[in-house]
């Protein structure tokens, strides 16, 4: 029976982590200048569809890591073998995947290490670096649902909210683009990481983006989640930018949307924790193109529980689905008119100890060769206006359009 063999040792970083990626296709998880990049596949699990996809993923990882031969002198979150993971939003979609890379380079809390992993032995040769390809201009190929039809869907959803049948629902849009030359995923990931250092920039199996929203971070028995809901634009004028932020903080509509999202995470995370703390009131998280209402929730686990088990309970949160959850998901399937794939699903990494970080797949794109599909969504509550929600999705789509070189 084959077993995973993994060796971790220190290395001295000499530049940006992304500079270490030898090819366009690889995995990455970056935040504020630290994180990990990886390439090659020591093991891969196509998880498939179904409500039990998180359970099956956890079972596969437990079997793989439980029998592995691991040399890890660091013993900190992210050292030793890790799996990069990306899960579909909807359980009916078969898009979920786990990848244990052959080569990983990591920097965390000022320490740097590299891990090599393989079945029955570690690989001893890294790939020769392929230069980053120049980016051709992007062309637009439309959406799964046009803007007029999307506005009608939003109006129908608001009608359900006004009638009291649902409190909140999130409707998403996609935007299909193409280029005459293949997209270099390193370049796209690098632009996102540089433009949004406060976000969690990710790349997993052609799904890449910069999410501001941490679904779950775990170190031992300590867990944390960053909840975002309520959005406003930025302004180049400092005074106007502050005024926009103050209006967002004072907005009853946005406060209500944010409260529903916080309550959903607090309730679910609280079921695993002895203690739970959060901001007394929302703060502002300012990104390059938008600003959000933000609340940190932190807790200490009460019992031994698997990270993917918690992810399964948390997903989908009210921030990307709505509330009540089942009713919101049914309405999304009825009105949205597209397959989200891995958009708004959990994406991140997990190590052999169960430590890890998972964001929500937002401000993102699915990239394959010369084709890409961009995504953005808007949370609808009582008081939402369809045209304003459409403008919000346009603002959010700017993140990936800029990474593709279409916008400054």
C-alpha positions as CSV (number, residue, x, y, z in Angstrom):
1,X,0.0,0.0,0.0
2,X,1.4,3.4,-1.0
3,X,2.0,6.0,1.7
4,X,2.6,9.7,1.6
5,X,6.2,10.7,2.5
6,X,6.8,14.3,3.4
7,X,9.9,16.2,4.4
8,X,10.1,19.8,5.7
9,X,13.2,22.0,6.1
10,X,14.0,25.6,6.4
11,X,14.9,27.9,3.4
12,X,16.0,31.5,3.1
13,X,13.5,33.6,1.1
14,X,15.1,36.0,-1.4
15,X,12.0,37.6,-2.9
16,X,8.3,37.4,-3.3
17,X,6.8,33.9,-2.8
18,X,5.0,34.0,-6.1
19,X,8.4,34.4,-7.8
20,X,9.1,30.8,-6.7
21,X,6.2,29.3,-8.8
22,X,7.8,27.7,-11.8
23,X,4.7,27.4,-14.0
24,X,1.5,29.2,-14.6
25,X,-0.6,26.6,-12.9
26,X,0.0,26.1,-9.1
27,X,-1.6,26.7,-5.7
28,X,-1.3,29.8,-3.6
29,X,-2.6,31.2,-0.3
30,X,-1.3,34.7,0.5
31,X,-2.1,37.3,3.0
32,X,-0.2,40.5,3.9
33,X,3.0,39.3,2.4
34,X,3.0,35.8,3.9
35,X,1.4,32.4,3.1
36,X,2.3,29.5,0.8
37,X,2.8,28.7,-2.9
38,X,2.9,25.2,-4.3
39,X,3.1,23.1,-7.4
40,X,2.9,19.5,-8.5
41,X,0.5,16.9,-7.2
42,X,1.6,14.3,-4.7
43,X,-2.1,13.3,-4.3
44,X,-5.4,14.6,-5.6
45,X,-9.0,13.8,-4.7
46,X,-11.9,14.8,-7.0
47,X,-14.5,15.0,-4.3
48,X,-17.6,15.1,-6.4
49,X,-21.1,16.4,-5.5
50,X,-23.3,15.7,-2.5
51,X,-24.2,17.1,0.9
52,X,-21.5,14.7,2.3
53,X,-18.7,16.2,0.2
54,X,-16.9,17.7,3.3
55,X,-17.2,14.4,5.2
56,X,-15.7,12.4,2.3
57,X,-12.9,15.0,1.9
58,X,-12.1,14.7,5.6
59,X,-12.1,10.9,5.4
60,X,-9.7,10.9,2.4
61,X,-7.4,13.4,4.2
62,X,-7.4,11.4,7.5
63,X,-6.5,8.2,5.6
64,X,-3.7,10.0,3.7
65,X,-2.2,12.0,6.5
66,X,-2.8,9.3,9.2
67,X,-0.6,6.8,7.4
68,X,2.0,9.3,6.2
69,X,5.7,9.4,7.0
70,X,6.3,13.0,8.0
71,X,9.5,14.8,9.0
72,X,8.5,18.2,10.2
73,X,10.9,20.0,12.6
74,X,8.7,23.1,12.7
75,X,5.4,21.7,13.9
76,X,3.5,25.0,13.3
77,X,0.4,25.7,11.3
78,X,1.1,25.1,7.7
79,X,4.3,23.1,8.1
80,X,4.5,19.5,7.0
81,X,2.2,18.3,4.2
82,X,-0.8,20.5,3.5
83,X,-3.8,20.1,1.2
84,X,-5.2,22.9,-0.8
85,X,-8.9,22.7,-1.1
86,X,-11.7,24.3,-3.0
87,X,-15.4,23.3,-2.6
88,X,-18.4,24.0,-4.7
89,X,-21.0,26.4,-3.4
90,X,-24.0,24.1,-4.1
91,X,-23.8,20.4,-3.1
92,X,-25.3,19.5,-6.5
93,X,-22.1,20.8,-8.3
94,X,-19.2,18.3,-8.7
95,X,-16.5,20.9,-8.7
96,X,-14.9,20.3,-5.3
97,X,-11.2,19.2,-5.2
98,X,-8.3,18.5,-2.7
99,X,-4.7,18.7,-3.8
100,X,-1.6,17.8,-1.8
101,X,1.3,19.4,-3.7
102,X,4.7,18.0,-4.3
103,X,6.5,21.2,-3.5
104,X,5.4,23.9,-1.0
105,X,7.2,27.1,0.0
106,X,5.8,28.9,3.0
107,X,6.4,32.0,5.1
108,X,4.5,32.5,8.4
109,X,5.2,34.8,11.3
110,X,8.6,35.6,9.9
111,X,9.7,31.9,9.5
112,X,10.2,30.2,6.2
113,X,10.2,26.5,5.2
114,X,9.8,24.2,2.2
115,X,8.0,20.9,2.2
116,X,8.4,18.1,-0.4
117,X,5.8,15.3,-0.6
118,X,5.2,12.2,-2.7
119,X,3.7,8.8,-2.6
120,X,6.4,6.3,-1.3
121,X,9.1,8.9,-1.5
122,X,9.8,12.7,-1.8
123,X,10.5,14.2,-5.2
124,X,14.1,15.3,-5.6
125,X,13.8,17.6,-8.6
126,X,12.0,20.9,-9.0
127,X,10.6,22.2,-12.3
128,X,12.6,24.7,-14.3
129,X,10.9,28.0,-14.2
130,X,8.8,29.0,-17.2
131,X,8.8,32.8,-17.8
132,X,5.6,34.6,-17.1
133,X,3.7,35.1,-20.4
134,X,2.7,38.5,-21.5
135,X,-1.1,39.2,-21.0
136,X,-3.1,39.8,-24.1
137,X,-6.1,42.1,-23.8
138,X,-9.3,40.5,-22.7
139,X,-12.5,40.2,-24.7
140,X,-16.0,39.9,-23.3
141,X,-18.3,37.0,-24.1
142,X,-21.4,37.9,-22.1
143,X,-23.0,36.5,-19.0
144,X,-25.1,33.4,-18.2
145,X,-27.9,35.9,-17.5
146,X,-28.0,39.4,-19.0
147,X,-28.3,42.5,-16.8
148,X,-32.0,43.1,-17.6
149,X,-32.9,39.5,-16.7
150,X,-30.7,39.8,-13.5
151,X,-32.5,42.9,-12.5
152,X,-35.8,41.1,-12.9
153,X,-34.5,38.2,-10.7
154,X,-33.4,40.7,-8.1
155,X,-36.9,42.4,-8.2
156,X,-38.5,39.0,-7.7
157,X,-36.3,38.2,-4.8
158,X,-37.1,41.5,-3.1
159,X,-40.7,40.6,-3.6
160,X,-40.2,37.4,-1.5
161,X,-38.4,39.5,1.2
162,X,-41.2,42.1,1.3
163,X,-43.8,39.4,1.6
164,X,-42.0,38.0,4.6
165,X,-41.1,34.6,3.1
166,X,-37.4,35.2,3.5
167,X,-35.1,37.6,5.3
168,X,-32.1,37.8,3.0
169,X,-30.9,36.2,-0.2
170,X,-27.7,36.7,-2.2
171,X,-27.9,36.7,-6.0
172,X,-24.7,36.4,-8.1
173,X,-23.7,37.3,-11.7
174,X,-20.9,36.0,-13.9
175,X,-19.0,37.6,-16.7
176,X,-17.3,35.5,-19.3
177,X,-14.0,36.7,-20.9
178,X,-11.4,35.3,-23.3
179,X,-8.0,36.1,-24.7
180,X,-6.1,35.1,-27.7
181,X,-3.3,33.8,-25.5
182,X,-3.6,31.7,-22.3
183,X,-3.9,33.5,-19.0
184,X,-0.9,33.2,-16.8
185,X,-2.3,32.4,-13.4
186,X,0.9,33.6,-11.6
187,X,0.5,37.0,-13.1
188,X,-3.2,37.2,-12.2
189,X,-2.5,36.0,-8.6
190,X,0.4,38.4,-8.3
191,X,-1.7,41.4,-9.3
192,X,-4.5,40.5,-6.9
193,X,-2.0,40.0,-4.0
194,X,-0.3,43.3,-4.7
195,X,-3.6,45.2,-5.1
196,X,-5.4,43.6,-2.1
197,X,-2.7,42.7,0.5
198,X,-5.3,42.7,3.3
199,X,-7.3,40.0,1.4
200,X,-6.6,36.3,1.2
201,X,-5.4,35.7,-2.3
202,X,-5.9,32.2,-3.4
203,X,-5.2,29.9,-6.4
204,X,-6.4,26.3,-6.4
205,X,-6.8,24.3,-9.6
206,X,-7.7,27.2,-11.8
207,X,-9.9,28.9,-9.3
208,X,-8.3,32.1,-8.1
209,X,-9.2,35.4,-6.5
210,X,-8.7,37.7,-3.5
211,X,-11.3,37.2,-0.8
212,X,-11.7,39.6,2.1
213,X,-13.8,37.1,4.0
214,X,-12.2,34.5,6.3
215,X,-14.8,31.7,6.8
216,X,-12.6,29.9,9.4
217,X,-9.1,30.1,10.6
218,X,-7.9,27.4,13.1
219,X,-4.8,27.1,15.2
220,X,-5.2,24.3,17.7
221,X,-8.3,24.9,19.7
222,X,-8.5,28.6,18.7
223,X,-10.8,29.5,15.8
224,X,-11.8,32.8,14.1
225,X,-14.1,34.1,11.4
226,X,-14.3,37.5,9.7
227,X,-17.8,38.3,8.6
228,X,-18.4,40.9,5.9
229,X,-21.8,42.2,4.7
230,X,-22.8,45.7,3.7
231,X,-20.8,47.3,0.9
232,X,-20.1,50.8,-0.4
233,X,-17.6,52.3,-3.0
234,X,-14.3,54.1,-2.3
235,X,-13.4,57.6,-3.3
236,X,-10.0,59.0,-4.2
237,X,-10.9,62.1,-2.2
238,X,-10.1,61.4,1.5
239,X,-13.0,63.5,2.9
240,X,-15.5,61.9,0.6
241,X,-14.2,58.4,1.3
242,X,-14.6,59.0,5.0
243,X,-18.2,60.3,4.4
244,X,-19.0,57.2,2.4
245,X,-17.8,55.0,5.2
246,X,-19.7,56.9,7.8
247,X,-22.9,56.6,5.7
248,X,-22.3,52.9,5.4
249,X,-21.8,52.5,9.2
250,X,-25.1,54.5,9.8
251,X,-27.1,52.7,7.1
252,X,-30.1,50.7,8.6
253,X,-30.3,48.6,5.5
254,X,-26.6,47.6,5.5
255,X,-26.6,47.2,9.3
256,X,-29.5,44.8,9.0
257,X,-27.8,42.8,6.3
258,X,-24.6,42.6,8.3
259,X,-26.5,41.6,11.5
260,X,-28.1,38.6,9.7
261,X,-24.7,37.4,8.5
262,X,-23.0,37.8,11.9
263,X,-25.9,35.9,13.6
264,X,-25.6,33.0,11.2
265,X,-21.8,32.6,11.9
266,X,-22.2,33.2,15.7
267,X,-24.9,30.6,16.0
268,X,-23.0,27.9,14.1
269,X,-19.5,28.6,15.4
270,X,-20.9,28.9,18.9
271,X,-22.1,25.3,18.8
272,X,-18.5,24.2,18.8
273,X,-17.0,26.7,21.3
274,X,-16.7,27.2,25.0
275,X,-16.2,30.9,24.6
276,X,-17.0,33.3,21.8
277,X,-16.2,37.0,21.4
278,X,-16.9,39.5,18.7
279,X,-16.7,43.3,17.9
280,X,-19.1,45.4,19.9
281,X,-20.1,47.0,16.6
282,X,-19.1,46.6,13.0
283,X,-15.9,48.3,11.8
284,X,-15.0,49.3,8.2
285,X,-12.7,47.1,6.1
286,X,-11.4,49.3,3.3
287,X,-10.2,47.6,0.1
288,X,-8.9,49.2,-3.1
289,X,-12.3,49.4,-4.8
290,X,-14.9,48.9,-2.0
291,X,-15.4,49.1,1.7
292,X,-17.4,46.6,3.9
293,X,-18.9,46.4,7.3
294,X,-16.7,43.9,9.2
295,X,-17.0,41.8,12.4
296,X,-14.4,39.5,13.8
297,X,-15.8,36.4,15.7
298,X,-13.3,34.4,17.8
299,X,-13.7,31.3,19.9
300,X,-12.1,28.4,21.8
301,X,-13.2,25.0,20.8
302,X,-15.1,23.0,23.4
303,X,-14.6,19.5,22.0
304,X,-12.3,17.8,19.5
305,X,-13.8,18.5,16.2
306,X,-12.5,18.3,12.6
307,X,-11.8,21.5,10.7
308,X,-13.8,20.3,7.6
309,X,-16.7,19.3,9.9
310,X,-16.9,23.0,11.1
311,X,-16.6,24.2,7.5
312,X,-19.5,21.9,6.5
313,X,-21.7,23.4,9.3
314,X,-20.7,27.0,8.5
315,X,-21.2,26.9,4.7
316,X,-23.0,28.6,3.2
317,X,-23.2,31.6,5.5
318,X,-25.9,34.2,5.2
319,X,-23.2,36.5,3.7
320,X,-23.2,34.4,0.5
321,X,-26.5,32.6,0.6
322,X,-29.1,34.2,2.8
323,X,-31.4,33.4,5.6
324,X,-33.2,31.2,6.4
325,X,-30.5,29.1,4.7
326,X,-32.5,26.4,3.0
327,X,-35.1,28.9,1.7
328,X,-32.4,31.2,0.4
329,X,-30.7,28.4,-1.4
330,X,-33.9,27.3,-3.0
331,X,-34.6,30.8,-4.2
332,X,-31.0,31.1,-5.6
333,X,-31.5,27.9,-7.6
334,X,-34.8,29.3,-8.9
335,X,-33.8,32.8,-9.8
336,X,-30.0,33.1,-10.3
337,X,-29.8,31.4,-13.7
338,X,-26.2,30.2,-13.5
339,X,-24.0,27.4,-12.0
340,X,-21.8,29.1,-9.4
341,X,-19.3,26.2,-9.4
342,X,-16.8,27.1,-6.7
343,X,-17.7,30.7,-6.5
344,X,-18.8,31.6,-2.9
345,X,-17.6,28.1,-1.7
346,X,-14.9,27.4,0.9
347,X,-11.4,27.7,-0.4
348,X,-8.1,27.4,1.5
349,X,-5.7,24.9,3.1
350,X,-5.4,22.4,5.9
351,X,-2.4,20.6,7.4
352,X,-1.9,17.2,8.9
353,X,-2.7,18.6,12.4
354,X,-6.0,20.0,11.3
355,X,-4.8,23.6,11.4
356,X,-5.8,25.7,8.4
357,X,-7.4,28.8,6.9
358,X,-10.5,28.8,4.7
359,X,-11.9,31.9,3.0
360,X,-15.1,32.3,1.0
361,X,-14.4,32.2,-2.8
362,X,-15.2,35.8,-3.6
363,X,-13.7,38.5,-6.0
364,X,-12.7,35.5,-8.1
365,X,-12.6,33.8,-11.4
366,X,-12.4,30.3,-12.9
367,X,-9.5,30.3,-15.3
368,X,-8.8,27.6,-18.0
369,X,-6.4,28.3,-20.8
370,X,-7.7,31.3,-22.8
371,X,-11.1,31.4,-21.1
372,X,-12.2,32.8,-17.7
373,X,-15.4,33.3,-15.8
374,X,-15.6,36.2,-13.3
375,X,-18.1,36.3,-10.4
376,X,-19.7,38.8,-8.1
377,X,-22.8,38.8,-5.9
378,X,-25.1,41.2,-3.9
379,X,-27.0,40.6,-0.7
380,X,-30.6,41.5,-0.9
381,X,-32.7,42.5,2.2
382,X,-35.7,44.7,2.8
383,X,-35.0,48.1,1.3
384,X,-32.7,46.8,-1.5
385,X,-33.0,48.5,-4.9
386,X,-32.2,46.4,-8.0
387,X,-30.2,49.1,-9.8
388,X,-28.1,49.7,-6.7
389,X,-27.4,46.0,-6.4
390,X,-26.3,45.8,-10.0
391,X,-23.9,48.7,-9.4
392,X,-22.5,46.8,-6.4
393,X,-21.7,43.7,-8.5
394,X,-20.0,46.0,-11.1
395,X,-17.8,47.4,-8.3
396,X,-16.9,43.9,-7.1
397,X,-16.2,42.6,-10.7
398,X,-13.5,45.4,-11.0
399,X,-11.1,43.4,-8.8
400,X,-10.8,40.6,-11.4
401,X,-11.0,42.9,-14.4
402,X,-8.1,44.9,-13.0
403,X,-6.1,41.7,-12.4
404,X,-6.8,40.7,-16.0
405,X,-5.4,44.1,-17.1
406,X,-8.6,45.6,-18.3
407,X,-8.8,48.3,-15.7
408,X,-6.1,50.4,-13.9
